[in-house]
Amino acid sequence: MKIGVLFSGGKDSTLTAILLSPFAQIELITVSFGIISNDAAMLAQMLGFRHVMISLEREFTMASIDTMIKDGYPSRGLNEVHKAALERAAERYRIVADGTRRDDKAPLLTLQEARSFEDRMHVDYVRPLLGYGRRMIDCLAAELLEVSYGECISFDYEVELRRLMERLYGDQTVNRVFPKEHLQSKVTGRKSRIFERQMA
C-alpha cells in the first residue's frame, strides 16, 4: 500500500508520515509555486522517505492571493490552495494524507468537504492527527523529532504566498492579511533513540 503525504517540512506533516509508515510505503509530496527554493527532497531523504514535487500554476496562486486580500485574512485562500494540492496528489495516489490536526483553522477541510473530495477523486483521504490537540502533537514531536521554530521557515504554500504577496503588494498588505509572529516548525532530524527502541 502506498500513501502520498502532503509535506511542508514541519512537525505535523512529518509526524503524519511517521505514524503511517508502519502500515504503508510513504511518499512525501511538496506542493510548490516555484517562488522560493526549498530543501524538501533532502529533508525527505534524511527522514527516510521518497519525495515528489508537484507544481501549481501561477494563475491559481494569484487567485488565492486575491481571495486573501479581499477577505483580509488568509484562511479561505489557504483552504483553496490546500484543496488544489490534495486534488493534484489524488491524481498520483489512491490514498492521500496530510498533517491537519484538531486545532487547525486553515488549511482544514470540513467533514463534508473531505467526503466530497474522496467521492469526486475516488481516493481515501487520511488525517492521522485530526484527533490530536496541540499539547499531544508537541509531546510526540519532542519524542520523535529534532525541530526548529521560526517565522516562515518551512516550505509550505503559506510561505510562498506571503513572499509573492510581499513582492506584488508590499509589506503592509502582508501584515494586514497574515497574523503577526506566526511561528512555524521545521524538522531537522529524527531522534536516534526511537530507532534503538524499535530494534530492542
DOLUMPA-662015 format. One record per residue (C-alpha): residue number from 1; residue in three letters; y, x, z. Coordinates in steps of 0.1 Angstrom, whole numbers, plus 2048, in hexadecimal, padded with zeros to 3 digits. Last residue first. Example, Ala and Ser with C-alpha at 12.3 -4.5 7.8 and 13.67 -1.06 7.14 Angstrom:
<site><n>2</n><res>SER</res><Y>7F5</Y><X>889</X><Z>847</Z></site>
<site><n>1</n><res>ALA</res><Y>7D3</Y><X>87B</X><Z>84E</Z></site>
end
This chain:
<site><n>200</n><res>ALA</res><Y>7DB</Y><X>898</X><Z>8D2</Z></site>
<site><n>199</n><res>MET</res><Y>7E6</Y><X>899</X><Z>8AD</Z></site>
<site><n>198</n><res>GLN</res><Y>7FD</Y><X>87C</X><Z>8B1</Z></site>
<site><n>197</n><res>ARG</res><Y>80D</Y><X>88B</X><Z>8D1</Z></site>
<site><n>196</n><res>GLU</res><Y>813</Y><X>8AC</X><Z>8BE</Z></site>
<site><n>195</n><res>PHE</res><Y>824</Y><X>899</X><Z>8A2</Z></site>
<site><n>194</n><res>ILE</res><Y>83B</Y><X>887</X><Z>8BA</Z></site>
<site><n>193</n><res>ARG</res><Y>842</Y><X>8A8</X><Z>8CB</Z></site>
<site><n>192</n><res>SER</res><Y>851</Y><X>8B5</X><Z>8AB</Z></site>
<site><n>191</n><res>LYS</res><Y>870</Y><X>89F</X><Z>8AC</Z></site>
<site><n>190</n><res>ARG</res><Y>87A</Y><X>893</X><Z>889</Z></site>
<site><n>189</n><res>GLY</res><Y>899</Y><X>8A2</X><Z>879</Z></site>
<site><n>188</n><res>THR</res><Y>8BE</Y><X>89E</X><Z>870</Z></site>
<site><n>187</n><res>VAL</res><Y>8C1</Y><X>879</X><Z>870</Z></site>
<site><n>186</n><res>LYS</res><Y>8E4</Y><X>86C</X><Z>86A</Z></site>
<site><n>185</n><res>SER</res><Y>8F4</Y><X>852</X><Z>87F</Z></site>
<site><n>184</n><res>GLN</res><Y>914</Y><X>83F</X><Z>879</Z></site>
<site><n>183</n><res>LEU</res><Y>933</Y><X>83A</X><Z>88F</Z></site>
<site><n>182</n><res>HIS</res><Y>94C</Y><X>820</X><Z>885</Z></site>
<site><n>181</n><res>GLU</res><Y>96D</Y><X>82E</X><Z>893</Z></site>
<site><n>180</n><res>LYS</res><Y>983</Y><X>813</X><Z>884</Z></site>
<site><n>179</n><res>PRO</res><Y>974</Y><X>7F4</X><Z>874</Z></site>
<site><n>178</n><res>PHE</res><Y>976</Y><X>7F1</X><Z>84E</Z></site>
<site><n>177</n><res>VAL</res><Y>98E</Y><X>7DB</X><Z>83B</Z></site>
<site><n>176</n><res>ARG</res><Y>9B0</Y><X>7E4</X><Z>848</Z></site>
<site><n>175</n><res>ASN</res><Y>9A8</Y><X>809</X><Z>84C</Z></site>
<site><n>174</n><res>VAL</res><Y>99A</Y><X>80B</X><Z>829</Z></site>
<site><n>173</n><res>THR</res><Y>9BA</Y><X>7FA</X><Z>81B</Z></site>
<site><n>172</n><res>GLN</res><Y>9D1</Y><X>811</X><Z>82E</Z></site>
<site><n>171</n><res>ASP</res><Y>9BD</Y><X>830</X><Z>823</Z></site>
<site><n>170</n><res>GLY</res><Y>9C4</Y><X>82B</X><Z>7FE</Z></site>
<site><n>169</n><res>TYR</res><Y>9BC</Y><X>810</X><Z>7E4</Z></site>
<site><n>168</n><res>LEU</res><Y>9A8</Y><X>821</X><Z>7C8</Z></site>
<site><n>167</n><res>ARG</res><Y>99D</Y><X>842</X><Z>7D9</Z></site>
<site><n>166</n><res>GLU</res><Y>999</Y><X>832</X><Z>7FB</Z></site>
<site><n>165</n><res>MET</res><Y>985</Y><X>815</X><Z>7ED</Z></site>
<site><n>164</n><res>LEU</res><Y>96E</Y><X>82E</X><Z>7DC</Z></site>
<site><n>163</n><res>ARG</res><Y>969</Y><X>841</X><Z>7FC</Z></site>
<site><n>162</n><res>ARG</res><Y>963</Y><X>822</X><Z>811</Z></site>
<site><n>161</n><res>LEU</res><Y>94A</Y><X>815</X><Z>7F7</Z></site>
<site><n>160</n><res>GLU</res><Y>937</Y><X>836</X><Z>7F8</Z></site>
<site><n>159</n><res>VAL</res><Y>935</Y><X>835</X><Z>81E</Z></site>
<site><n>158</n><res>GLU</res><Y>92A</Y><X>811</X><Z>81E</Z></site>
<site><n>157</n><res>TYR</res><Y>90F</Y><X>818</X><Z>804</Z></site>
<site><n>156</n><res>ASP</res><Y>8FC</Y><X>82E</X><Z>81C</Z></site>
<site><n>155</n><res>PHE</res><Y>8FE</Y><X>853</X><Z>81C</Z></site>
<site><n>154</n><res>SER</res><Y>902</Y><X>85A</X><Z>841</Z></site>
<site><n>153</n><res>ILE</res><Y>91F</Y><X>86D</X><Z>84F</Z></site>
<site><n>152</n><res>CYS</res><Y>93B</Y><X>853</X><Z>84D</Z></site>
<site><n>151</n><res>GLU</res><Y>947</Y><X>858</X><Z>871</Z></site>
<site><n>150</n><res>GLY</res><Y>930</Y><X>86C</X><Z>887</Z></site>
<site><n>149</n><res>TYR</res><Y>90F</Y><X>86E</X><Z>898</Z></site>
<site><n>148</n><res>SER</res><Y>8F2</Y><X>887</X><Z>896</Z></site>
<site><n>147</n><res>VAL</res><Y>8CE</Y><X>87E</X><Z>89A</Z></site>
<site><n>146</n><res>GLU</res><Y>8AE</Y><X>891</X><Z>8A2</Z></site>
<site><n>145</n><res>LEU</res><Y>893</Y><X>877</X><Z>8A1</Z></site>
<site><n>144</n><res>LEU</res><Y>874</Y><X>868</X><Z>8B2</Z></site>
<site><n>143</n><res>GLU</res><Y>87C</Y><X>862</X><Z>8D7</Z></site>
<site><n>142</n><res>ALA</res><Y>8A2</Y><X>860</X><Z>8D4</Z></site>
<site><n>141</n><res>ALA</res><Y>89F</Y><X>849</X><Z>8B6</Z></site>
<site><n>140</n><res>LEU</res><Y>887</Y><X>833</X><Z>8C8</Z></site>
<site><n>139</n><res>CYS</res><Y>89E</Y><X>830</X><Z>8E6</Z></site>
<site><n>138</n><res>ASP</res><Y>8BC</Y><X>82A</X><Z>8D0</Z></site>
<site><n>137</n><res>ILE</res><Y>8AA</Y><X>80E</X><Z>8BE</Z></site>
<site><n>136</n><res>MET</res><Y>8A0</Y><X>7FF</X><Z>8DF</Z></site>
<site><n>135</n><res>ARG</res><Y>8C4</Y><X>7FF</X><Z>8EB</Z></site>
<site><n>134</n><res>ARG</res><Y>8D1</Y><X>7F0</X><Z>8CB</Z></site>
<site><n>133</n><res>GLY</res><Y>8B9</Y><X>7D2</X><Z>8CA</Z></site>
<site><n>132</n><res>TYR</res><Y>898</Y><X>7D1</X><Z>8B8</Z></site>
<site><n>131</n><res>GLY</res><Y>888</Y><X>7B2</X><Z>8A9</Z></site>
<site><n>130</n><res>LEU</res><Y>896</Y><X>7B8</X><Z>886</Z></site>
<site><n>129</n><res>LEU</res><Y>88B</Y><X>7DD</X><Z>887</Z></site>
<site><n>128</n><res>PRO</res><Y>86C</Y><X>7D8</X><Z>872</Z></site>
<site><n>127</n><res>ARG</res><Y>87E</Y><X>7C6</X><Z>855</Z></site>
<site><n>126</n><res>VAL</res><Y>865</Y><X>7C1</X><Z>839</Z></site>
<site><n>125</n><res>TYR</res><Y>86B</Y><X>7AE</X><Z>819</Z></site>
<site><n>124</n><res>ASP</res><Y>84C</Y><X>7A5</X><Z>805</Z></site>
<site><n>123</n><res>VAL</res><Y>852</Y><X>7A2</X><Z>7E0</Z></site>
<site><n>122</n><res>HIS</res><Y>852</Y><X>787</X><Z>7C5</Z></site>
<site><n>121</n><res>MET</res><Y>876</Y><X>78E</X><Z>7BC</Z></site>
<site><n>120</n><res>ARG</res><Y>882</Y><X>76A</X><Z>7BE</Z></site>
<site><n>119</n><res>ASP</res><Y>86B</Y><X>75F</X><Z>7DA</Z></site>
<site><n>118</n><res>GLU</res><Y>870</Y><X>77F</X><Z>7F0</Z></site>
<site><n>117</n><res>PHE</res><Y>896</Y><X>77E</X><Z>7EB</Z></site>
<site><n>116</n><res>SER</res><Y>898</Y><X>758</X><Z>7F3</Z></site>
<site><n>115</n><res>ARG</res><Y>884</Y><X>75E</X><Z>813</Z></site>
<site><n>114</n><res>ALA</res><Y>89C</Y><X>77A</X><Z>81D</Z></site>
<site><n>113</n><res>GLU</res><Y>8BA</Y><X>765</X><Z>815</Z></site>
<site><n>112</n><res>GLN</res><Y>8AD</Y><X>748</X><Z>82A</Z></site>
<site><n>111</n><res>LEU</res><Y>8A6</Y><X>75F</X><Z>847</Z></site>
<site><n>110</n><res>THR</res><Y>8C9</Y><X>76D</X><Z>844</Z></site>
<site><n>109</n><res>LEU</res><Y>8CD</Y><X>78F</X><Z>834</Z></site>
<site><n>108</n><res>LEU</res><Y>8DF</Y><X>7AA</X><Z>847</Z></site>
<site><n>107</n><res>PRO</res><Y>8F7</Y><X>7C5</X><Z>83C</Z></site>
<site><n>106</n><res>ALA</res><Y>90B</Y><X>7BE</X><Z>850</Z></site>
<site><n>105</n><res>LYS</res><Y>90B</Y><X>7AE</X><Z>872</Z></site>
<site><n>104</n><res>ASP</res><Y>8EF</Y><X>7C2</X><Z>881</Z></site>
<site><n>103</n><res>ASP</res><Y>8E3</Y><X>7BB</X><Z>8A5</Z></site>
<site><n>102</n><res>ARG</res><Y>8BF</Y><X>7B1</X><Z>89B</Z></site>
<site><n>101</n><res>ARG</res><Y>8B8</Y><X>7CE</X><Z>884</Z></site>
<site><n>100</n><res>THR</res><Y>8BB</Y><X>7D7</X><Z>85F</Z></site>
<site><n>99</n><res>GLY</res><Y>8A7</Y><X>7F7</X><Z>857</Z></site>
<site><n>98</n><res>ASP</res><Y>89A</Y><X>7EC</X><Z>835</Z></site>
<site><n>97</n><res>ALA</res><Y>879</Y><X>7E4</X><Z>825</Z></site>
<site><n>96</n><res>VAL</res><Y>86C</Y><X>7DB</X><Z>802</Z></site>
<site><n>95</n><res>ILE</res><Y>848</Y><X>7D3</X><Z>7F9</Z></site>
<site><n>94</n><res>ARG</res><Y>83F</Y><X>7CD</X><Z>7D5</Z></site>
<site><n>93</n><res>TYR</res><Y>853</Y><X>7EB</X><Z>7CB</Z></site>
<site><n>92</n><res>ARG</res><Y>866</Y><X>7F6</X><Z>7AB</Z></site>
<site><n>91</n><res>GLU</res><Y>87B</Y><X>7D7</X><Z>7A1</Z></site>
<site><n>90</n><res>ALA</res><Y>87C</Y><X>7CE</X><Z>7C6</Z></site>
<site><n>89</n><res>ALA</res><Y>891</Y><X>7ED</X><Z>7CD</Z></site>
<site><n>88</n><res>ARG</res><Y>8AB</Y><X>7E1</X><Z>7B5</Z></site>
<site><n>87</n><res>GLU</res><Y>8AA</Y><X>7BF</X><Z>7C6</Z></site>
<site><n>86</n><res>LEU</res><Y>8AE</Y><X>7CF</X><Z>7E8</Z></site>
<site><n>85</n><res>ALA</res><Y>8CC</Y><X>7E3</X><Z>7DC</Z></site>
<site><n>84</n><res>ALA</res><Y>8DC</Y><X>7C4</X><Z>7CD</Z></site>
<site><n>83</n><res>LYS</res><Y>8D8</Y><X>7B2</X><Z>7EE</Z></site>
<site><n>82</n><res>HIS</res><Y>8E6</Y><X>7CF</X><Z>801</Z></site>
<site><n>81</n><res>VAL</res><Y>905</Y><X>7D1</X><Z>7EA</Z></site>
<site><n>80</n><res>GLU</res><Y>90C</Y><X>7AC</X><Z>7EF</Z></site>
<site><n>79</n><res>ASN</res><Y>907</Y><X>7B0</X><Z>815</Z></site>
<site><n>78</n><res>LEU</res><Y>920</Y><X>7CD</X><Z>815</Z></site>
<site><n>77</n><res>GLY</res><Y>93A</Y><X>7B7</X><Z>803</Z></site>
<site><n>76</n><res>ARG</res><Y>935</Y><X>79A</X><Z>81B</Z></site>
<site><n>75</n><res>SER</res><Y>938</Y><X>7B0</X><Z>83A</Z></site>
<site><n>74</n><res>PRO</res><Y>955</Y><X>7C7</X><Z>830</Z></site>
<site><n>73</n><res>TYR</res><Y>974</Y><X>7B7</X><Z>83F</Z></site>
<site><n>72</n><res>GLY</res><Y>995</Y><X>7AB</X><Z>831</Z></site>
<site><n>71</n><res>ASP</res><Y>983</Y><X>790</X><Z>81D</Z></site>
<site><n>70</n><res>LYS</res><Y>996</Y><X>798</X><Z>7FC</Z></site>
<site><n>69</n><res>ILE</res><Y>993</Y><X>7BE</X><Z>802</Z></site>
<site><n>68</n><res>MET</res><Y>96E</Y><X>7BB</X><Z>809</Z></site>
<site><n>67</n><res>THR</res><Y>967</Y><X>7A5</X><Z>7EB</Z></site>
<site><n>66</n><res>ASP</res><Y>97B</Y><X>7BC</X><Z>7D4</Z></site>
<site><n>65</n><res>ILE</res><Y>967</Y><X>7DA</X><Z>7E1</Z></site>
<site><n>64</n><res>SER</res><Y>946</Y><X>7C7</X><Z>7D9</Z></site>
<site><n>63</n><res>ALA</res><Y>952</Y><X>7BF</X><Z>7B6</Z></site>
<site><n>62</n><res>MET</res><Y>95D</Y><X>7E4</X><Z>7B0</Z></site>
<site><n>61</n><res>THR</res><Y>93B</Y><X>7F1</X><Z>7BA</Z></site>
<site><n>60</n><res>PHE</res><Y>929</Y><X>7D8</X><Z>7A4</Z></site>
<site><n>59</n><res>GLU</res><Y>93D</Y><X>7E4</X><Z>787</Z></site>
<site><n>58</n><res>ARG</res><Y>935</Y><X>808</X><Z>78F</Z></site>
<site><n>57</n><res>GLU</res><Y>910</Y><X>801</X><Z>78B</Z></site>
<site><n>56</n><res>LEU</res><Y>8F6</Y><X>806</X><Z>7A6</Z></site>
<site><n>55</n><res>SER</res><Y>8E0</Y><X>825</X><Z>7A5</Z></site>
<site><n>54</n><res>ILE</res><Y>8BD</Y><X>82A</X><Z>7B5</Z></site>
<site><n>53</n><res>MET</res><Y>8B1</Y><X>84A</X><Z>7C4</Z></site>
<site><n>52</n><res>VAL</res><Y>88D</Y><X>84E</X><Z>7CE</Z></site>
<site><n>51</n><res>HIS</res><Y>87F</Y><X>864</X><Z>7EA</Z></site>
<site><n>50</n><res>ARG</res><Y>85C</Y><X>86C</X><Z>7F5</Z></site>
<site><n>49</n><res>PHE</res><Y>857</Y><X>86F</X><Z>81B</Z></site>
<site><n>48</n><res>GLY</res><Y>850</Y><X>88C</X><Z>833</Z></site>
<site><n>47</n><res>LEU</res><Y>870</Y><X>88A</X><Z>848</Z></site>
<site><n>46</n><res>MET</res><Y>87C</Y><X>8AC</X><Z>839</Z></site>
<site><n>45</n><res>GLN</res><Y>874</Y><X>89E</X><Z>816</Z></site>
<site><n>44</n><res>ALA</res><Y>889</Y><X>87F</X><Z>81E</Z></site>
<site><n>43</n><res>LEU</res><Y>8A6</Y><X>895</X><Z>82A</Z></site>
<site><n>42</n><res>MET</res><Y>8A5</Y><X>8AA</X><Z>80A</Z></site>
<site><n>41</n><res>ALA</res><Y>8A5</Y><X>88B</X><Z>7F4</Z></site>
<site><n>40</n><res>ALA</res><Y>8C1</Y><X>87B</X><Z>808</Z></site>
<site><n>39</n><res>ASP</res><Y>8D8</Y><X>899</X><Z>807</Z></site>
<site><n>38</n><res>ASN</res><Y>8F6</Y><X>886</X><Z>7FA</Z></site>
<site><n>37</n><res>SER</res><Y>911</Y><X>888</X><Z>7DF</Z></site>
<site><n>36</n><res>ILE</res><Y>92D</Y><X>86F</X><Z>7E0</Z></site>
<site><n>35</n><res>ILE</res><Y>937</Y><X>855</X><Z>7C6</Z></site>
<site><n>34</n><res>GLY</res><Y>916</Y><X>852</X><Z>7B3</Z></site>
<site><n>33</n><res>PHE</res><Y>913</Y><X>82D</X><Z>7BB</Z></site>
<site><n>32</n><res>SER</res><Y>8F5</Y><X>834</X><Z>7D0</Z></site>
<site><n>31</n><res>VAL</res><Y>8D6</Y><X>823</X><Z>7DD</Z></site>
<site><n>30</n><res>THR</res><Y>8BE</Y><X>839</X><Z>7F1</Z></site>
<site><n>29</n><res>ILE</res><Y>89A</Y><X>82F</X><Z>7F0</Z></site>
<site><n>28</n><res>LEU</res><Y>880</Y><X>83E</X><Z>807</Z></site>
<site><n>27</n><res>GLU</res><Y>85C</Y><X>83C</X><Z>7FC</Z></site>
<site><n>26</n><res>ILE</res><Y>842</Y><X>833</X><Z>817</Z></site>
<site><n>25</n><res>GLN</res><Y>81C</Y><X>832</X><Z>811</Z></site>
<site><n>24</n><res>ALA</res><Y>811</Y><X>817</X><Z>829</Z></site>
<site><n>23</n><res>PHE</res><Y>803</Y><X>80F</X><Z>84C</Z></site>
<site><n>22</n><res>PRO</res><Y>80A</Y><X>82D</X><Z>861</Z></site>
<site><n>21</n><res>SER</res><Y>82C</Y><X>831</X><Z>84F</Z></site>
<site><n>20</n><res>LEU</res><Y>83B</Y><X>810</X><Z>858</Z></site>
<site><n>19</n><res>LEU</res><Y>84A</Y><X>81A</X><Z>879</Z></site>
<site><n>18</n><res>ILE</res><Y>855</Y><X>83C</X><Z>86B</Z></site>
<site><n>17</n><res>ALA</res><Y>867</Y><X>82C</X><Z>84D</Z></site>
<site><n>16</n><res>THR</res><Y>878</Y><X>812</X><Z>863</Z></site>
<site><n>15</n><res>LEU</res><Y>883</Y><X>82E</X><Z>87B</Z></site>
<site><n>14</n><res>THR</res><Y>893</Y><X>840</X><Z>85E</Z></site>
<site><n>13</n><res>SER</res><Y>8A5</Y><X>821</X><Z>852</Z></site>
<site><n>12</n><res>ASP</res><Y>8B3</Y><X>81B</X><Z>874</Z></site>
<site><n>11</n><res>LYS</res><Y>8BB</Y><X>840</X><Z>87D</Z></site>
<site><n>10</n><res>GLY</res><Y>8D1</Y><X>847</X><Z>860</Z></site>
<site><n>9</n><res>GLY</res><Y>8C9</Y><X>859</X><Z>83F</Z></site>
<site><n>8</n><res>SER</res><Y>8D3</Y><X>83A</X><Z>82B</Z></site>
<site><n>7</n><res>PHE</res><Y>8B0</Y><X>830</X><Z>820</Z></site>
<site><n>6</n><res>LEU</res><Y>8A4</Y><X>80F</X><Z>812</Z></site>
<site><n>5</n><res>VAL</res><Y>87E</Y><X>810</X><Z>817</Z></site>
<site><n>4</n><res>GLY</res><Y>866</Y><X>80B</X><Z>7FA</Z></site>
<site><n>3</n><res>ILE</res><Y>843</Y><X>803</X><Z>806</Z></site>
<site><n>2</n><res>LYS</res><Y>822</Y><X>80D</X><Z>7F6</Z></site>
<site><n>1</n><res>MET</res><Y>800</Y><X>800</X><Z>800</Z></site>
end
